[in-house]
Amino acid sequence: MSGYFPLAIHLFLQLTIILAVCRIVGRLLRPLRQTQVVSEMVAGVLLGPSLLGLLAPDVQNFLFPRGASMSILYALSQVGLTLYMFLIGLELNRGLLVQHSRDAVVVSLSGVLTPMVMGGALGAAIGGNDQLFTEGIATWQAALFVASAMSITAFPMLARILYESGMAQTKIGTLAISAAAFDDASAWCLLACVLATVKGSFAIAALAIGGGAAYALFMVLVGRRWFRWFDRVTRRDDGVRGETLAVLLLVLMLCAWFTDLIGIYSVFGAFVCGVVMPRGLFAQEVRRMIEPLTVSLLLPIFFVYSGLNTRIQLLVEPSLLGITVATIVIAFLCKGGGCGVASRWVGAPWRDAATIGVLMNARGLMELILVNIALEKGLITHGLFTILVLMAIITTLAASPLFHWIYGRQKESALAPRTASESGSSSFGAGL
């Protein structure tokens, strides 16, 4: 038993460093209109081998040694992701989603098909490079993986920008986040197909796609009725009590476990669970109780964990530098451009269409999840991992400043950050 105590002590030191650096970087990037989520992505890279490991490798190895402590950080990060994705689903405006479902489908399809074509072409071009893919990965498998990486949209990043700007429950916000949900689900299905072919078992892909569809239908048709119990109990007790919260967390963890089991991962189980939950007093109370600890403690752990696998110094190789530039350019064109044009095609003014394109182009957290899985499963090398992490950071860094620039100073008062208690009553941007 005594061996566990040094590990626990070291974990507290790691958490102290993670929280301190994330907050410092957040303060520094705030004048650049970057959200705390973006700051945490940058902080993760700074604490990894890309900077701290380069300047003080002994310190970096002491703080984040390989082994049991990293496994604990990984487990904590998964809990944080699950809770955060549940909160995002809880924030989704279901009424606007149903009202504008056609527009959401058009934008979603554009956000998948264009990246599949352009990302697939890039993947086919670099598929034979052993600096990027592990031995045994076929060209078409590489193309499918890069297509999935290009299709990803940053759920949490997009939601945080919309939340802080007061647009989470407007038409623009609902259209963007619902399209992102479809795009990311498609990207996970593509990744499941790649993993299935690598392992020689198409049952993996069938389980992910079929099981995911069955789970979503069950939650919408059955689970939504069952979960009205939470609303009734909350009204009876005039708030969410500890017993009610415990039942909610039990349901959430079960959903996360099931979607992890079938291969589409816990984040989507949590998101769908949040979408079908009752709104009103119950949702407000749950956000008040869960959100502060999740976004302040648990979520930053994931960004640091990803940063520890990022090695930007690998990109000094001229061949990889060219691929990095090409990847970033294609990422902007296929996702931002495709979704922006699609939004314009369904009737959005150019400014609103550009806004949706900018938001959909951010990849952030979801890209990090996808490339971490690919690295863990042996699909890609640290070289391609670093390229895609850098692409995720750049597209995400660009999202918030471009978003505010497109809307301009005349919207400044409407875009002022709000408190959590104000988030449910916004009517800004009611039309496209």
C-alpha positions, 0 to 999 in steps of 0.5 A, spaced: 500 500 500 505 504 501 507 505 494 501 508 492 502 514 496 508 517 492 504 516 486 498 520 489 502 526 492 505 526 485 498 527 482 497 533 486 503 536 484 501 535 476 494 537 477 497 544 481 502 545 475 497 543 470 492 548 473 497 554 474 500 554 467 493 553 464 490 559 467 497 563 466 496 562 458 489 564 459 490 570 462 496 572 456 491 570 450 485 573 453 487 580 449 487 576 443 480 573 444 481 566 445 477 562 450 480 558 456 479 552 452 484 554 446 489 557 452 489 550 455 490 547 448 496 551 448 498 550 455 498 542 454 503 543 448 508 548 452 508 543 458 510 537 453 516 535 449 515 541 444 517 546 449 518 544 456 521 537 454 526 541 449 528 547 455 528 542 461 528 535 459 529 533 466 524 537 469 519 535 464 520 527 465 520 529 473 513 532 472 510 527 467 514 521 467 511 515 463 507 510 467 502 509 472 501 517 473 500 518 466 494 513 466 491 516 472 491 523 468 488 519 462 483 516 466 481 523 469 481 526 462 476 522 460 471 523 466 472 531 464 471 530 457 464 525 458 461 531 463 463 536 458 460 533 452 454 532 456 453 539 458 454 541 451 448 536 449 444 539 455 445 546 452 443 544 445 436 548 443 432 542 440 426 546 438 431 550 433 434 544 431 428 541 429 425 547 425 432 548 421 433 541 420 434 541 413 439 547 413 443 543 418 443 537 414 445 541 408 451 544 412 453 537 415 453 534 408 458 539 406 462 539 412 463 531 411 463 530 403 468 536 402 473 534 407 472 527 405 474 528 398 480 533 399 482 530 405 482 523 402 486 526 396 491 528 401 491 522 405 492 518 398 498 522 397 502 521 403 500 514 405 506 511 403 510 515 408 513 511 413 514 518 417 507 519 418 504 512 418 506 505 421 508 499 417 502 495 414 497 501 413 495 501 406 494 507 401 486 507 402 487 506 409 491 512 410 486 516 405 480 514 409 484 516 416 486 523 413 479 524 411 476 523 418 481 527 421 479 533 416 472 532 417 472 533 425 469 539 428 471 542 435 464 540 439 467 543 445 471 549 442 465 551 438 460 550 444 464 555 448 465 560 443 457 560 442 456 560 449 461 566 451 458 570 445 451 569 447 449 565 441 448 558 444 441 557 443 440 562 437 439 559 430 446 560 428 449 557 434 444 551 433 445 550 426 453 550 427 453 545 433 448 540 430 452 540 423 458 539 428 455 533 431 453 530 425 460 531 422 463 528 428 459 522 428 461 521 421 468 522 422 468 517 428 465 512 423 470 513 418 475 511 424 472 505 426 472 503 419 480 504 418 480 500 425 476 495 422 480 494 416 487 494 420 484 489 425 481 485 419 474 485 422 469 488 419 464 487 425 468 493 429 465 498 423 458 494 423 458 495 431 460 502 431 455 504 426 449 500 427 450 500 435 451 508 434 444 509 430 441 504 435 443 508 441 441 514 438 434 512 436 433 509 443 435 515 447 430 519 443 424 515 442 425 511 449 430 515 454 427 522 453 420 519 456 424 516 461 428 522 463 422 526 464 422 523 471 428 528 473 424 534 471 418 532 475 423 530 481 427 537 480 420 541 481 418 537 487 424 538 490 425 545 488 432 543 485 436 538 484 438 534 490 444 529 491 440 523 490 437 526 483 444 528 481 447 521 483 442 517 479 443 522 473 451 521 473 449 513 473 445 514 467 451 518 464 456 513 465 452 508 463 451 511 456 459 513 456 460 506 457 456 503 452 458 508 446 465 506 448 464 499 448 461 499 441 467 504 438 464 511 437 467 513 444 464 516 450 464 523 448 458 521 443 454 517 448 455 523 453 452 528 448 446 524 446 445 523 453 445 531 454 441 532 448 435 528 450 435 531 458 429 535 460 430 543 460 428 548 464 430 548 472 433 541 471 438 543 466 440 550 469 441 546 476 445 541 473 449 546 469 450 550 476 453 544 479 457 540 474 460 545 470 465 549 474 469 543 477 469 540 470 471 546 466 476 548 471 479 542 473 478 536 469 478 538 462 484 542 462 488 535 464 486 532 457 489 538 453 496 537 457 495 529 456 495 531 449 500 536 449 505 530 452 505 526 445 506 532 441 513 533 438 513 540 434 521 539 433 519 533 428 517 538 423 523 541 422 524 535 417 523 539 410 519 534 407 514 534 413 514 541 413 511 541 406 506 536 408 504 540 414 503 547 410 499 543 405 495 540 411 493 546 414 491 550 407 487 544 405 484 544 412 481 551 412 479 550 404 475 544 405 471 545 412 471 552 413 470 553 405 465 548 404 460 549 410 460 557 408 458 555 401 453 550 404 450 555 409 450 561 403 446 556 399 441 554 404 439 562 404 444 565 410 447 572 408 454 572 407 456 574 414 452 569 417 455 563 412 462 566 413 461 565 421 458 558 420 464 556 416 469 559 421 466 555 427 465 549 423 473 549 421 475 549 428 477 542 430 480 543 437 478 538 442 475 533 438 481 532 433 486 531 439 481 525 441 481 522 434 489 523 433 490 520 440 486 514 439 490 513 432 496 514 435 494 509 441 492 504 436 498 504 432 495 507 425 500 513 425 507 515 428 508 521 432 510 525 426 503 525 423 500 526 430 504 532 431 502 535 424 495 534 426 495 537 433 498 543 430 493 543 424 488 543 430 491 548 434 491 553 428 484 552 426 482 553 433 486 559 434 483 562 428 476 561 430 475 566 435 478 572 432 475 571 426 468 570 429 469 576 432 472 580 426 466 578 422 461 580 426 464 587 427 464 592 433 456 593 432 455 587 435 460 588 441 455 589 446 451 582 444 457 578 444 459 580 451 461 574 455 455 572 460 455 568 466 452 561 466 445 564 469 444 568 463 446 563 458 439 560 457 435 566 456 439 569 450 435 571 443 441 574 440 442 572 432 435 569 432 435 569 424 440 567 419 
